[in-house]
Amino acid sequence: MAIIITDECINCGACEPECPNNAIYEGGVEWAIADGSTVSGLYKLEDGTEVDAAHKNEPVSDDFYFIVPDKCTECTGFHEEPQCAAVCPVDCCVPDPDREETKEALLEKKERLHL
């Protein structure tokens, strides 16, 4: 499952540089699959939609840091635990109960993001 940042976020920014997938953005910032990755061309999102990897998408949140679910692998294949949660001083980086994914699915996503 992807990690989410709750509204308890204090906007400290500690999580952002820890993400190996560049899935964390400051509130109000547009995001793209290609940000921090080698992905180019069409990319299939989890919902089956194909997007240009460089296309800038609307922010998930305007008020606090957010994690793009299509880029979050819970640090699987990189670290033993999600690094955002490990460094968060207020414990607001938590598993998203609405997005359960197997370890295999997370590893597949990692491979697609890191060609």
Secondary structure, 3 states (H helix, E strand, C coil): CCEEECCCCCCCCCCHHHCCCCCEECCCCCECCCCCCCCCCEEECCCCCEEECCCCECCCCCCCCEECCCCCCCCCCCCCCCHHHHHCCCCCEEECCCCCCCHHHHHHHHHHHCC
